[in-house]
Amino acid sequence: ITRVQSVKLYVRPTNSRDWQLHATATPAQTRYDPASRQQVGTFDVRLDHDGVYEFGIMTVFTDGASDPPSLEALRPEQTVSVDTVAPDVLLRAMPGRKTADGSLIVGYEWRVTDENLARNTVRIEGRWFENPAWSPLGTETEGRQEWTIPAGRRMEVRVSATDRAGNIASRTIILGQGGGNVVGQAGR
């Protein structure tokens, strides 16, 4: 009777052809999976870098045979994107300009970048300084906007985004007299 000796997990970045042994499970660490009709193990996977990785499983039997029979025959069974970095949110005040009536023209420009930006998660919101309620201003990943505000008033603008891994970045800027400071966190 041929028995399972071990189950091996191989991993490779999608831009590589070379499989690397990542972990081995012994029979005591495996269980029979009726769907694949093979012994399967549970692996704790930790990778050093963000990227897209492919995973393949090889079962080694006590008679020396394996399934698949070689690394060349190993095919990806799962592809995973590893993303630990929040989106990069650039938010910058444009120089203010006074109008003839004493009002101030204020503006900002922004850009949100991330290889794995989640759909519909960019939020641009604004509020008068120290007002608790935020109002939506847009959802674009980059652009610029300007407003004319009364003399002595300040407004806050917040740009936030989430990537597909759930990493969140947010930046806030104060526009108006004494404004222009950017606070918050961004990815890179």
C-alpha positions in Angstrom: 0.0 0.0 0.0 1.4 3.4 -1.0 0.8 6.1 1.5 1.3 9.8 1.6 4.7 10.8 2.9 4.2 14.6 2.7 2.3 17.4 1.0 4.5 20.2 -0.3 3.5 23.8 -0.9 5.3 25.6 -3.7 5.1 29.3 -4.4 6.4 31.6 -7.1 5.8 35.2 -8.1 3.7 35.3 -11.3 6.6 36.9 -13.2 8.8 33.8 -12.4 8.9 30.3 -13.8 10.8 28.9 -10.8 8.8 27.2 -8.0 10.2 27.6 -4.5 9.4 25.1 -1.7 7.5 27.1 0.9 6.3 24.5 3.4 5.9 20.7 3.9 3.1 19.0 5.8 3.6 15.5 7.2 0.7 12.9 7.3 0.0 13.9 10.8 -0.7 17.5 9.5 -2.9 16.4 6.6 -6.4 15.3 6.0 -8.3 13.6 3.2 -10.1 16.0 0.9 -13.0 14.1 -0.9 -13.3 16.8 -3.6 -9.8 16.3 -4.9 -9.4 12.8 -3.6 -6.0 13.7 -2.1 -4.4 14.4 1.2 -4.3 18.1 1.9 -2.6 20.2 4.5 -3.0 23.5 6.1 -0.2 25.9 5.6 0.8 29.2 7.3 2.0 31.4 4.4 4.2 34.4 5.0 5.8 36.2 2.1 8.5 38.9 2.3 7.2 41.2 -0.4 4.0 42.5 -1.9 3.0 41.1 -5.3 1.0 38.4 -7.1 1.9 34.9 -6.3 0.9 31.4 -7.6 0.7 28.4 -5.3 1.0 24.7 -6.3 0.7 21.5 -4.2 2.7 18.4 -4.7 1.9 15.1 -2.9 4.9 12.8 -2.2 4.2 9.1 -1.6 6.1 6.6 0.5 7.2 4.7 -2.7 9.0 7.9 -4.0 6.4 8.8 -6.6 4.7 12.2 -6.5 1.6 13.9 -7.9 2.3 15.8 -10.0 5.4 13.7 -11.0 7.8 16.7 -11.2 8.2 20.5 -10.6 7.9 21.0 -14.4 4.5 19.4 -14.3 3.3 21.5 -11.3 0.5 23.9 -12.2 -0.8 26.8 -10.2 -3.8 25.9 -8.1 -4.3 29.4 -6.6 -3.2 32.9 -7.3 -3.1 35.5 -4.5 -2.3 39.2 -4.5 -0.3 40.3 -1.4 -0.8 44.0 -0.6 0.3 45.5 2.7 0.7 49.1 1.5 -2.2 51.6 1.6 -2.9 53.7 -1.4 -0.8 56.8 -2.0 -2.8 60.0 -1.6 -1.2 63.2 -2.7 -3.1 66.3 -1.6 -1.7 69.8 -2.2 -3.1 73.3 -1.7 -2.9 75.7 -4.7 -1.9 79.2 -4.0 -4.8 81.4 -2.8 -5.8 84.6 -4.6 -7.7 87.5 -3.2 -10.6 89.0 -5.1 -11.6 92.6 -5.3 -14.3 92.2 -2.6 -11.9 90.6 -0.1 -13.0 87.0 -0.7 -10.3 84.3 -1.3 -10.1 81.9 -4.2 -8.8 78.7 -2.8 -8.1 75.4 -4.4 -6.4 72.0 -4.1 -5.1 69.2 -6.4 -5.0 65.6 -5.6 -4.0 62.2 -7.0 -4.7 58.7 -5.6 -2.6 55.8 -6.8 -2.5 52.1 -6.0 -2.0 49.0 -8.2 -4.9 47.4 -6.4 -7.2 50.3 -5.7 -10.7 49.1 -4.9 -13.5 50.3 -7.1 -15.6 53.2 -6.0 -13.6 53.8 -2.8 -12.1 57.2 -3.5 -13.9 59.9 -1.5 -13.4 63.6 -1.7 -15.3 65.5 1.0 -15.4 69.0 2.2 -16.7 71.0 5.2 -16.4 74.4 6.7 -13.6 74.5 9.2 -14.8 73.1 12.6 -18.1 71.9 11.2 -18.8 68.3 12.0 -20.6 67.4 8.8 -18.6 66.4 5.7 -20.2 66.8 2.2 -19.3 64.8 -0.9 -17.2 66.7 -3.5 -16.2 63.9 -5.8 -14.9 60.4 -6.4 -12.2 60.9 -9.1 -8.7 59.5 -8.6 -7.1 62.8 -9.6 -7.9 66.4 -10.4 -8.1 69.9 -9.0 -10.9 72.1 -7.7 -11.2 75.8 -6.8 -13.8 77.8 -4.8 -14.3 81.4 -3.8 -14.8 81.6 0.0 -15.7 84.6 2.2 -12.8 86.5 3.9 -11.9 84.9 7.2 -13.5 81.5 6.5 -11.6 78.3 6.1 -12.6 74.9 4.8 -11.3 71.4 5.1 -11.0 69.0 2.2 -10.4 65.3 2.8 -9.3 62.7 0.2 -9.5 59.0 1.2 -9.2 55.7 -0.6 -9.1 52.0 0.1 -7.3 49.2 -1.8 -8.7 45.7 -2.4 -6.8 44.4 0.6 -8.6 46.8 2.9 -5.6 49.2 3.4 -6.9 52.7 3.9 -5.3 56.1 3.3 -6.6 59.5 4.1 -5.3 63.1 3.8 -6.9 66.3 5.0 -6.0 69.9 4.1 -7.3 73.3 5.4 -7.9 75.9 2.8 -8.3 79.6 3.4 -6.4 82.1 5.6 -3.7 80.3 7.5 -4.5 77.0 5.7 -2.5 74.8 3.5 -1.4 72.2 6.0 -1.9 68.6 5.0 -2.5 65.9 7.7 -3.2 62.2 7.5 -1.7 59.0 6.4 -0.9 57.7 3.0 0.7 54.5 1.6 4.1 54.9 0.2 
